């Protein structure tokens, strides 16, 4: 038996607020203490978290070698012109050019 949502969250590697939200949504069963701020959570609720957790989406797509070659061999084009060609934002092109310079590939 866990004495608080914090202990339960720490054990499973999630945020305390996530556990409290799951309790409020009745996805995890818990008992409240008399002061109503702490929860007692049974051990058998641990298995539910791995089914409730959603994986974070990958926010950026990988740069292909063709796109990197376009950046490398088109120094005369601006970031805006390149963004129209390869369908990425001008900001992401500027950032990737900087990364390529640090790697020594631009």
PyMOL commands that place a pseudoatom at each C-alpha (Angstrom):
pseudoatom trace, name=CA, resn=UNK, resi=1, chain=A, elem=C, hetatm=0, pos=[0.000, 0.000, 0.000]
pseudoatom trace, name=CA, resn=UNK, resi=2, chain=A, elem=C, hetatm=0, pos=[1.378, 3.401, -1.020]
pseudoatom trace, name=CA, resn=UNK, resi=3, chain=A, elem=C, hetatm=0, pos=[0.788, 6.267, 1.407]
pseudoatom trace, name=CA, resn=UNK, resi=4, chain=A, elem=C, hetatm=0, pos=[0.579, 9.036, -1.188]
pseudoatom trace, name=CA, resn=UNK, resi=5, chain=A, elem=C, hetatm=0, pos=[0.240, 9.788, -4.875]
pseudoatom trace, name=CA, resn=UNK, resi=6, chain=A, elem=C, hetatm=0, pos=[3.825, 11.095, -4.792]
pseudoatom trace, name=CA, resn=UNK, resi=7, chain=A, elem=C, hetatm=0, pos=[5.213, 7.732, -3.655]
pseudoatom trace, name=CA, resn=UNK, resi=8, chain=A, elem=C, hetatm=0, pos=[3.157, 5.927, -6.278]
pseudoatom trace, name=CA, resn=UNK, resi=9, chain=A, elem=C, hetatm=0, pos=[4.324, 8.327, -8.993]
pseudoatom trace, name=CA, resn=UNK, resi=10, chain=A, elem=C, hetatm=0, pos=[7.975, 8.074, -7.941]
pseudoatom trace, name=CA, resn=UNK, resi=11, chain=A, elem=C, hetatm=0, pos=[7.795, 4.275, -8.001]
pseudoatom trace, name=CA, resn=UNK, resi=12, chain=A, elem=C, hetatm=0, pos=[6.417, 4.257, -11.545]
pseudoatom trace, name=CA, resn=UNK, resi=13, chain=A, elem=C, hetatm=0, pos=[8.352, 7.199, -12.993]
pseudoatom trace, name=CA, resn=UNK, resi=14, chain=A, elem=C, hetatm=0, pos=[5.410, 9.483, -13.729]
pseudoatom trace, name=CA, resn=UNK, resi=15, chain=A, elem=C, hetatm=0, pos=[4.396, 12.879, -12.372]
pseudoatom trace, name=CA, resn=UNK, resi=16, chain=A, elem=C, hetatm=0, pos=[2.357, 13.134, -9.161]
pseudoatom trace, name=CA, resn=UNK, resi=17, chain=A, elem=C, hetatm=0, pos=[-0.254, 15.257, -10.932]
pseudoatom trace, name=CA, resn=UNK, resi=18, chain=A, elem=C, hetatm=0, pos=[-0.713, 12.486, -13.509]
pseudoatom trace, name=CA, resn=UNK, resi=19, chain=A, elem=C, hetatm=0, pos=[-1.538, 10.008, -10.752]
pseudoatom trace, name=CA, resn=UNK, resi=20, chain=A, elem=C, hetatm=0, pos=[-3.987, 12.431, -9.127]
pseudoatom trace, name=CA, resn=UNK, resi=21, chain=A, elem=C, hetatm=0, pos=[-5.699, 13.057, -12.457]
pseudoatom trace, name=CA, resn=UNK, resi=22, chain=A, elem=C, hetatm=0, pos=[-6.067, 9.289, -13.000]
pseudoatom trace, name=CA, resn=UNK, resi=23, chain=A, elem=C, hetatm=0, pos=[-7.566, 8.954, -9.514]
pseudoatom trace, name=CA, resn=UNK, resi=24, chain=A, elem=C, hetatm=0, pos=[-10.057, 11.758, -10.191]
pseudoatom trace, name=CA, resn=UNK, resi=25, chain=A, elem=C, hetatm=0, pos=[-11.002, 10.139, -13.516]
pseudoatom trace, name=CA, resn=UNK, resi=26, chain=A, elem=C, hetatm=0, pos=[-11.493, 6.783, -11.712]
pseudoatom trace, name=CA, resn=UNK, resi=27, chain=A, elem=C, hetatm=0, pos=[-8.791, 5.108, -13.780]
pseudoatom trace, name=CA, resn=UNK, resi=28, chain=A, elem=C, hetatm=0, pos=[-6.891, 4.227, -10.592]
pseudoatom trace, name=CA, resn=UNK, resi=29, chain=A, elem=C, hetatm=0, pos=[-8.626, 3.140, -7.393]
pseudoatom trace, name=CA, resn=UNK, resi=30, chain=A, elem=C, hetatm=0, pos=[-7.451, 4.943, -4.231]
pseudoatom trace, name=CA, resn=UNK, resi=31, chain=A, elem=C, hetatm=0, pos=[-8.598, 5.633, -0.692]
pseudoatom trace, name=CA, resn=UNK, resi=32, chain=A, elem=C, hetatm=0, pos=[-8.535, 9.134, 0.779]
pseudoatom trace, name=CA, resn=UNK, resi=33, chain=A, elem=C, hetatm=0, pos=[-7.156, 9.990, 4.176]
pseudoatom trace, name=CA, resn=UNK, resi=34, chain=A, elem=C, hetatm=0, pos=[-9.322, 11.954, 6.583]
pseudoatom trace, name=CA, resn=UNK, resi=35, chain=A, elem=C, hetatm=0, pos=[-7.629, 15.238, 5.675]
pseudoatom trace, name=CA, resn=UNK, resi=36, chain=A, elem=C, hetatm=0, pos=[-8.606, 14.575, 2.011]
pseudoatom trace, name=CA, resn=UNK, resi=37, chain=A, elem=C, hetatm=0, pos=[-5.246, 15.677, 0.648]
pseudoatom trace, name=CA, resn=UNK, resi=38, chain=A, elem=C, hetatm=0, pos=[-3.453, 12.336, 0.647]
pseudoatom trace, name=CA, resn=UNK, resi=39, chain=A, elem=C, hetatm=0, pos=[-4.405, 9.120, -1.101]
pseudoatom trace, name=CA, resn=UNK, resi=40, chain=A, elem=C, hetatm=0, pos=[-3.711, 5.512, -0.161]
pseudoatom trace, name=CA, resn=UNK, resi=41, chain=A, elem=C, hetatm=0, pos=[-3.164, 3.502, -3.308]
pseudoatom trace, name=CA, resn=UNK, resi=42, chain=A, elem=C, hetatm=0, pos=[-3.110, -0.319, -3.256]
pseudoatom trace, name=CA, resn=UNK, resi=43, chain=A, elem=C, hetatm=0, pos=[-0.117, -2.182, -4.719]
pseudoatom trace, name=CA, resn=UNK, resi=44, chain=A, elem=C, hetatm=0, pos=[-2.271, -3.944, -7.308]
pseudoatom trace, name=CA, resn=UNK, resi=45, chain=A, elem=C, hetatm=0, pos=[-2.935, -0.621, -9.086]
pseudoatom trace, name=CA, resn=UNK, resi=46, chain=A, elem=C, hetatm=0, pos=[0.684, -0.447, -10.322]
pseudoatom trace, name=CA, resn=UNK, resi=47, chain=A, elem=C, hetatm=0, pos=[0.003, -2.513, -13.429]
pseudoatom trace, name=CA, resn=UNK, resi=48, chain=A, elem=C, hetatm=0, pos=[-2.567, 0.020, -14.715]
pseudoatom trace, name=CA, resn=UNK, resi=49, chain=A, elem=C, hetatm=0, pos=[-0.068, 2.838, -15.238]
pseudoatom trace, name=CA, resn=UNK, resi=50, chain=A, elem=C, hetatm=0, pos=[1.779, 1.201, -18.124]
pseudoatom trace, name=CA, resn=UNK, resi=51, chain=A, elem=C, hetatm=0, pos=[-1.540, 0.872, -19.956]
pseudoatom trace, name=CA, resn=UNK, resi=52, chain=A, elem=C, hetatm=0, pos=[-2.588, 4.441, -19.165]
pseudoatom trace, name=CA, resn=UNK, resi=53, chain=A, elem=C, hetatm=0, pos=[0.649, 6.191, -20.095]
pseudoatom trace, name=CA, resn=UNK, resi=54, chain=A, elem=C, hetatm=0, pos=[0.714, 7.608, -23.608]
pseudoatom trace, name=CA, resn=UNK, resi=55, chain=A, elem=C, hetatm=0, pos=[4.008, 7.797, -25.447]
pseudoatom trace, name=CA, resn=UNK, resi=56, chain=A, elem=C, hetatm=0, pos=[5.145, 11.266, -26.397]
pseudoatom trace, name=CA, resn=UNK, resi=57, chain=A, elem=C, hetatm=0, pos=[5.002, 11.917, -30.129]
pseudoatom trace, name=CA, resn=UNK, resi=58, chain=A, elem=C, hetatm=0, pos=[8.239, 12.625, -31.941]
pseudoatom trace, name=CA, resn=UNK, resi=59, chain=A, elem=C, hetatm=0, pos=[8.005, 16.304, -32.770]
pseudoatom trace, name=CA, resn=UNK, resi=60, chain=A, elem=C, hetatm=0, pos=[10.469, 16.489, -35.600]
pseudoatom trace, name=CA, resn=UNK, resi=61, chain=A, elem=C, hetatm=0, pos=[10.964, 14.303, -38.604]
pseudoatom trace, name=CA, resn=UNK, resi=62, chain=A, elem=C, hetatm=0, pos=[14.436, 13.199, -39.567]
pseudoatom trace, name=CA, resn=UNK, resi=63, chain=A, elem=C, hetatm=0, pos=[16.377, 15.036, -42.246]
pseudoatom trace, name=CA, resn=UNK, resi=64, chain=A, elem=C, hetatm=0, pos=[16.998, 12.923, -45.329]
pseudoatom trace, name=CA, resn=UNK, resi=65, chain=A, elem=C, hetatm=0, pos=[20.310, 12.928, -47.146]
pseudoatom trace, name=CA, resn=UNK, resi=66, chain=A, elem=C, hetatm=0, pos=[18.605, 14.554, -50.157]
pseudoatom trace, name=CA, resn=UNK, resi=67, chain=A, elem=C, hetatm=0, pos=[17.418, 17.462, -47.986]
pseudoatom trace, name=CA, resn=UNK, resi=68, chain=A, elem=C, hetatm=0, pos=[20.865, 17.875, -46.434]
pseudoatom trace, name=CA, resn=UNK, resi=69, chain=A, elem=C, hetatm=0, pos=[22.438, 17.833, -49.897]
pseudoatom trace, name=CA, resn=UNK, resi=70, chain=A, elem=C, hetatm=0, pos=[19.990, 20.538, -50.976]
pseudoatom trace, name=CA, resn=UNK, resi=71, chain=A, elem=C, hetatm=0, pos=[21.150, 22.689, -48.037]
pseudoatom trace, name=CA, resn=UNK, resi=72, chain=A, elem=C, hetatm=0, pos=[24.795, 21.885, -48.692]
pseudoatom trace, name=CA, resn=UNK, resi=73, chain=A, elem=C, hetatm=0, pos=[24.861, 22.533, -52.439]
pseudoatom trace, name=CA, resn=UNK, resi=74, chain=A, elem=C, hetatm=0, pos=[22.479, 25.511, -52.651]
pseudoatom trace, name=CA, resn=UNK, resi=75, chain=A, elem=C, hetatm=0, pos=[24.230, 28.309, -50.746]
pseudoatom trace, name=CA, resn=UNK, resi=76, chain=A, elem=C, hetatm=0, pos=[22.770, 30.920, -53.093]
pseudoatom trace, name=CA, resn=UNK, resi=77, chain=A, elem=C, hetatm=0, pos=[19.178, 30.173, -51.975]
pseudoatom trace, name=CA, resn=UNK, resi=78, chain=A, elem=C, hetatm=0, pos=[17.701, 31.836, -48.892]
pseudoatom trace, name=CA, resn=UNK, resi=79, chain=A, elem=C, hetatm=0, pos=[16.054, 29.889, -46.080]
pseudoatom trace, name=CA, resn=UNK, resi=80, chain=A, elem=C, hetatm=0, pos=[12.632, 31.012, -47.309]
pseudoatom trace, name=CA, resn=UNK, resi=81, chain=A, elem=C, hetatm=0, pos=[13.311, 29.760, -50.843]
pseudoatom trace, name=CA, resn=UNK, resi=82, chain=A, elem=C, hetatm=0, pos=[14.634, 26.452, -49.513]
pseudoatom trace, name=CA, resn=UNK, resi=83, chain=A, elem=C, hetatm=0, pos=[11.584, 26.077, -47.271]
pseudoatom trace, name=CA, resn=UNK, resi=84, chain=A, elem=C, hetatm=0, pos=[9.309, 26.356, -50.301]
pseudoatom trace, name=CA, resn=UNK, resi=85, chain=A, elem=C, hetatm=0, pos=[11.310, 23.665, -52.097]
pseudoatom trace, name=CA, resn=UNK, resi=86, chain=A, elem=C, hetatm=0, pos=[11.733, 21.057, -49.360]
pseudoatom trace, name=CA, resn=UNK, resi=87, chain=A, elem=C, hetatm=0, pos=[8.508, 21.821, -47.417]
pseudoatom trace, name=CA, resn=UNK, resi=88, chain=A, elem=C, hetatm=0, pos=[10.077, 22.704, -44.059]
pseudoatom trace, name=CA, resn=UNK, resi=89, chain=A, elem=C, hetatm=0, pos=[9.931, 25.959, -42.149]
pseudoatom trace, name=CA, resn=UNK, resi=90, chain=A, elem=C, hetatm=0, pos=[12.575, 28.594, -42.715]
pseudoatom trace, name=CA, resn=UNK, resi=91, chain=A, elem=C, hetatm=0, pos=[13.450, 28.483, -39.005]
pseudoatom trace, name=CA, resn=UNK, resi=92, chain=A, elem=C, hetatm=0, pos=[14.084, 24.748, -39.061]
pseudoatom trace, name=CA, resn=UNK, resi=93, chain=A, elem=C, hetatm=0, pos=[16.324, 25.206, -42.096]
pseudoatom trace, name=CA, resn=UNK, resi=94, chain=A, elem=C, hetatm=0, pos=[18.374, 27.878, -40.310]
pseudoatom trace, name=CA, resn=UNK, resi=95, chain=A, elem=C, hetatm=0, pos=[18.714, 25.663, -37.240]
pseudoatom trace, name=CA, resn=UNK, resi=96, chain=A, elem=C, hetatm=0, pos=[19.728, 22.620, -39.270]
pseudoatom trace, name=CA, resn=UNK, resi=97, chain=A, elem=C, hetatm=0, pos=[22.303, 24.654, -41.205]
pseudoatom trace, name=CA, resn=UNK, resi=98, chain=A, elem=C, hetatm=0, pos=[23.812, 25.683, -37.861]
pseudoatom trace, name=CA, resn=UNK, resi=99, chain=A, elem=C, hetatm=0, pos=[23.874, 22.039, -36.730]
pseudoatom trace, name=CA, resn=UNK, resi=100, chain=A, elem=C, hetatm=0, pos=[25.539, 21.020, -39.989]
pseudoatom trace, name=CA, resn=UNK, resi=101, chain=A, elem=C, hetatm=0, pos=[28.169, 23.750, -39.556]
pseudoatom trace, name=CA, resn=UNK, resi=102, chain=A, elem=C, hetatm=0, pos=[28.974, 22.488, -36.043]
pseudoatom trace, name=CA, resn=UNK, resi=103, chain=A, elem=C, hetatm=0, pos=[29.297, 18.934, -37.392]
pseudoatom trace, name=CA, resn=UNK, resi=104, chain=A, elem=C, hetatm=0, pos=[31.523, 20.213, -40.185]
pseudoatom trace, name=CA, resn=UNK, resi=105, chain=A, elem=C, hetatm=0, pos=[29.275, 18.927, -42.959]
pseudoatom trace, name=CA, resn=UNK, resi=106, chain=A, elem=C, hetatm=0, pos=[28.225, 22.301, -44.378]
for i in range(1, 106): cmd.bond("trace and resi %d" % i, "trace and resi %d" % (i + 1))
show_as sticks, trace
zoom trace
